[in-house]
Amino acid sequence: MKIEVWSDVMCPMCYIGKTNLDKALQEFGQKEQVEIVYRPFQLFPDAPSHTGKNYYDWTAMIHGGGMSSEYVRESNKSVVEMGKNIGLTYNLDTLIPANTTDALRVAIYAQEQGKAAEWMATIYKAYFTDALDISDHETLAKLAGESGLETSVVLGMLSSDRYKDTVKKERQTGSRMGISGTPFYIFNDKYAVSGVRSSHAFLEIIEQVWREEHPLQMIDNGINGSSEGGICGVDGSCKI
């Protein structure tokens, strides 16, 4: 099974979604046969870094004039509580708002290296919990090293334009598919789920997709070609 996870580093719900999906997969009996593919969907490509604004003012600014800082503060309280309930810490008061292009470039490289899950876990924590500046190349390279990537390679990549076009094209691809927000999940290129689910709900979805993609094949002629097939039903009757 393949699960595509469309997300952005700046999306607090994506951090919760990743955590719940990871937990669901740990409980799934066929987890070794599941491939997770992280796809970048940058919510605000033109969002500025180093503005000196706090998270609430910055978020209101990039959304335009129709959103107030106080609305951002109040609406995120439920997100912080949701995260707390699954062991995540959101330090929004000290968070350093940043454009996510470079972090997503590293995510694309990490996917190629088989380290995307590690990278996404590291970068979410760095941004939402540790209040690190994820627009800083040295910081990103250090975090990449902690995720199992080559620090020098990542630093070299960040000093170039590598993957910048990919980040833009991935967003365009997602938009053409009808994606307008994150997180967004696609199972086996066939089933789509928009928004966060609990780990239990994710597990149910995964198991449902697995059953539909791997239906049981009935053998009508019995074992070894015989026609024997006695059965007892739930109504209490037995037939031969």
URLINMO-V622951 format. One record per pair of residues at least 4 apart in sequence whose C-alpha atoms are under 7 Angstrom apart, sorted by the first residue. I is the first residue (numbers start at 1). J is the second residue. D is the distance in Angstrom with one decimal. If there is no record, write none. Layout:
i & j & d
I & J & D
I & J & D
This chain:
i & j & d
1 & 33 & 6.2
1 & 34 & 4.7
1 & 35 & 6.2
1 & 188 & 5.9
2 & 34 & 5.7
2 & 35 & 4.7
2 & 36 & 6.0
2 & 187 & 5.9
2 & 188 & 5.0
3 & 35 & 6.2
3 & 36 & 4.9
3 & 37 & 6.1
3 & 185 & 6.7
3 & 186 & 5.7
3 & 187 & 4.7
3 & 188 & 6.3
4 & 36 & 6.0
4 & 37 & 4.7
4 & 38 & 5.8
4 & 39 & 6.7
4 & 185 & 5.5
4 & 186 & 5.0
4 & 187 & 6.5
5 & 37 & 6.1
5 & 38 & 4.8
5 & 39 & 5.8
5 & 183 & 6.9
5 & 184 & 6.0
5 & 185 & 4.8
5 & 186 & 6.8
6 & 38 & 6.1
6 & 39 & 4.6
6 & 40 & 5.6
6 & 41 & 5.8
6 & 182 & 6.5
6 & 183 & 5.7
6 & 184 & 5.0
6 & 185 & 6.2
7 & 14 & 6.1
7 & 39 & 6.5
7 & 40 & 5.5
7 & 41 & 5.3
7 & 182 & 5.2
7 & 183 & 4.9
7 & 184 & 6.8
8 & 40 & 6.0
8 & 41 & 5.6
8 & 42 & 5.4
8 & 43 & 6.6
8 & 182 & 6.9
9 & 100 & 6.4
9 & 124 & 6.3
10 & 100 & 6.8
11 & 182 & 7.0
12 & 16 & 6.9
13 & 17 & 6.1
13 & 183 & 6.9
13 & 196 & 6.6
14 & 18 & 6.0
14 & 182 & 6.6
14 & 183 & 5.2
15 & 19 & 6.3
15 & 124 & 6.2
16 & 20 & 6.2
16 & 83 & 6.1
17 & 21 & 6.0
17 & 183 & 7.0
17 & 196 & 5.1
17 & 197 & 6.6
18 & 22 & 6.0
19 & 23 & 6.3
20 & 24 & 6.2
20 & 198 & 5.8
20 & 199 & 4.4
21 & 25 & 6.2
21 & 199 & 5.8
21 & 202 & 6.1
22 & 26 & 6.4
23 & 27 & 6.7
23 & 199 & 6.0
24 & 28 & 6.4
24 & 199 & 4.9
24 & 200 & 6.5
24 & 202 & 6.0
24 & 203 & 4.9
25 & 31 & 5.7
25 & 203 & 6.9
26 & 31 & 6.8
28 & 203 & 6.8
38 & 111 & 6.9
38 & 116 & 6.8
40 & 104 & 6.3
40 & 167 & 6.4
40 & 170 & 6.2
40 & 171 & 6.8
41 & 170 & 6.4
41 & 171 & 4.8
41 & 174 & 6.8
42 & 171 & 6.2
47 & 62 & 6.2
47 & 99 & 5.2
48 & 98 & 6.3
48 & 99 & 5.6
49 & 97 & 6.5
49 & 98 & 4.3
49 & 99 & 5.4
49 & 135 & 6.9
50 & 98 & 6.9
53 & 57 & 5.9
53 & 58 & 5.5
54 & 58 & 5.9
54 & 96 & 7.0
55 & 59 & 5.9
55 & 92 & 6.3
55 & 93 & 6.8
55 & 95 & 6.2
55 & 96 & 6.8
55 & 97 & 5.7
56 & 60 & 6.2
56 & 69 & 4.9
56 & 72 & 5.6
56 & 73 & 5.9
57 & 61 & 6.1
57 & 69 & 5.0
58 & 62 & 6.3
58 & 97 & 6.9
59 & 63 & 6.3
60 & 64 & 6.5
60 & 67 & 5.3
60 & 68 & 5.5
60 & 69 & 5.4
60 & 72 & 6.7
61 & 65 & 7.0
63 & 67 & 6.6
67 & 71 & 6.6
68 & 72 & 6.5
69 & 73 & 6.3
70 & 74 & 6.2
71 & 75 & 5.9
72 & 76 & 6.1
73 & 77 & 6.7
76 & 80 & 6.2
77 & 81 & 6.2
78 & 82 & 6.0
79 & 83 & 6.1
80 & 84 & 6.1
80 & 90 & 5.8
81 & 85 & 6.2
82 & 86 & 6.9
83 & 87 & 6.3
83 & 88 & 4.8
83 & 89 & 6.5
84 & 88 & 5.0
84 & 89 & 5.9
89 & 129 & 5.6
90 & 128 & 5.1
90 & 129 & 5.1
91 & 95 & 6.1
91 & 128 & 5.9
91 & 129 & 5.2
92 & 128 & 6.6
94 & 131 & 6.0
95 & 127 & 6.7
95 & 128 & 6.2
95 & 131 & 4.4
96 & 131 & 5.8
96 & 132 & 6.5
96 & 133 & 5.8
98 & 134 & 6.5
98 & 135 & 5.8
99 & 135 & 6.5
100 & 104 & 6.1
100 & 135 & 7.0
101 & 105 & 6.2
102 & 106 & 6.4
102 & 135 & 6.6
102 & 158 & 6.9
103 & 107 & 6.3
103 & 134 & 6.6
104 & 108 & 6.3
104 & 167 & 6.9
105 & 109 & 6.5
105 & 163 & 5.5
105 & 164 & 6.6
105 & 167 & 6.7
106 & 110 & 6.0
107 & 111 & 6.1
107 & 116 & 6.0
107 & 119 & 6.6
108 & 112 & 6.5
109 & 113 & 6.4
110 & 114 & 6.1
110 & 115 & 4.8
110 & 116 & 4.7
110 & 119 & 6.6
111 & 115 & 5.8
111 & 116 & 4.5
115 & 119 & 6.2
115 & 147 & 7.0
115 & 148 & 6.8
116 & 120 & 6.0
117 & 121 & 6.3
118 & 122 & 6.2
118 & 147 & 5.3
119 & 123 & 6.0
119 & 144 & 6.7
119 & 147 & 5.3
120 & 124 & 6.0
121 & 125 & 6.4
122 & 126 & 6.1
122 & 143 & 6.8
122 & 147 & 6.7
123 & 127 & 6.1
124 & 128 & 5.9
125 & 129 & 5.0
125 & 130 & 6.2
126 & 130 & 4.8
126 & 131 & 6.1
126 & 132 & 5.5
127 & 131 & 5.1
127 & 132 & 5.5
127 & 134 & 6.6
134 & 139 & 6.6
134 & 140 & 6.1
136 & 140 & 6.3
137 & 141 & 6.1
137 & 155 & 6.6
137 & 158 & 6.6
138 & 142 & 6.2
139 & 143 & 6.2
140 & 144 & 6.0
141 & 145 & 6.3
141 & 151 & 5.0
141 & 154 & 5.7
141 & 155 & 5.5
142 & 146 & 6.5
142 & 151 & 6.3
143 & 147 & 6.3
144 & 148 & 6.5
144 & 149 & 5.2
144 & 150 & 7.0
144 & 151 & 6.1
145 & 149 & 4.9
145 & 150 & 5.7
145 & 151 & 5.0
150 & 154 & 6.3
151 & 155 & 6.1
152 & 156 & 6.1
153 & 157 & 6.1
154 & 158 & 6.1
155 & 159 & 6.4
156 & 160 & 6.7
157 & 162 & 6.1
163 & 167 & 6.2
164 & 168 & 6.6
165 & 169 & 6.1
166 & 170 & 5.9
167 & 171 & 6.5
168 & 172 & 6.4
169 & 173 & 6.1
170 & 174 & 6.1
171 & 175 & 6.1
172 & 176 & 6.2
173 & 177 & 6.4
174 & 178 & 6.5
174 & 179 & 5.3
175 & 179 & 4.9
175 & 180 & 6.3
182 & 195 & 6.5
183 & 194 & 6.5
183 & 195 & 5.2
183 & 196 & 6.5
184 & 193 & 6.0
184 & 194 & 4.6
184 & 195 & 5.8
185 & 192 & 5.6
185 & 193 & 5.0
185 & 194 & 6.3
186 & 190 & 6.7
186 & 191 & 5.5
186 & 192 & 4.4
186 & 193 & 6.4
187 & 191 & 5.0
187 & 192 & 6.3
197 & 201 & 5.8
197 & 202 & 6.0
198 & 202 & 6.1
199 & 203 & 6.1
200 & 204 & 6.3
201 & 205 & 6.3
202 & 206 & 6.1
203 & 207 & 6.1
204 & 208 & 6.0
205 & 209 & 6.2
206 & 210 & 6.1
207 & 211 & 6.1
208 & 212 & 6.2
209 & 213 & 6.0
210 & 214 & 5.8
211 & 215 & 5.5
221 & 225 & 5.6
221 & 226 & 5.9
221 & 227 & 5.1
222 & 226 & 5.1
222 & 227 & 5.2
222 & 228 & 5.7
222 & 229 & 6.1
229 & 240 & 6.3
230 & 239 & 5.5
230 & 240 & 4.0
231 & 238 & 5.6
231 & 239 & 5.4
231 & 240 & 6.4
232 & 236 & 6.7
232 & 237 & 5.7
232 & 238 & 4.0
232 & 239 & 6.3
233 & 237 & 5.6
233 & 238 & 6.2
